[in-house]
Amino acid sequence: IIQDEVLAHRLGLVPINVDPDALKENESLRFKLDYKCQSKNDGNVYSKNLIWVPDNDQADRISPTPAAIHDDILIAKLVP
């Protein structure tokens, strides 16, 4: 079990590749993390599992798609 505060802190440390000039003032990015552990060997959740969810017109304005700079940053370890 990972506490919400610890998970939030780890997510906040993941560097995101996005052009800051493409964002409006006080605008934020939203990511979805949906991962289910199926067996003992696939319980690692990595930054590559973060999926950008664009709000309003963000998909039209922001290019390339915001994502983690490194795909192999370990966020959490899960067990079935």
C-alpha positions, 0 to 999 in steps of 0.5 A: 500500500502506498500512501496518497501523499507519497504517490503524489510526491513521486508523481510531482518529481516526474519531469514532463516534456512540454513547451511552457510557452504553449500553456496559458497563464495558470493552466495545468496539465492533467495525466491519467494513471490507470494500471492493474497488476496482473501477476507478480512480474508486472507490478512495476508502474513506470512513468510511461504509464502516464497518459495525457488527458487534454482539457478544452483546446489543449490538444490543438495548441500543445505539440508534441504530446506532453509526456514524461521525459524518461519512460523508465522512472519507477513510480510504484511497485504493486502486488496482485 
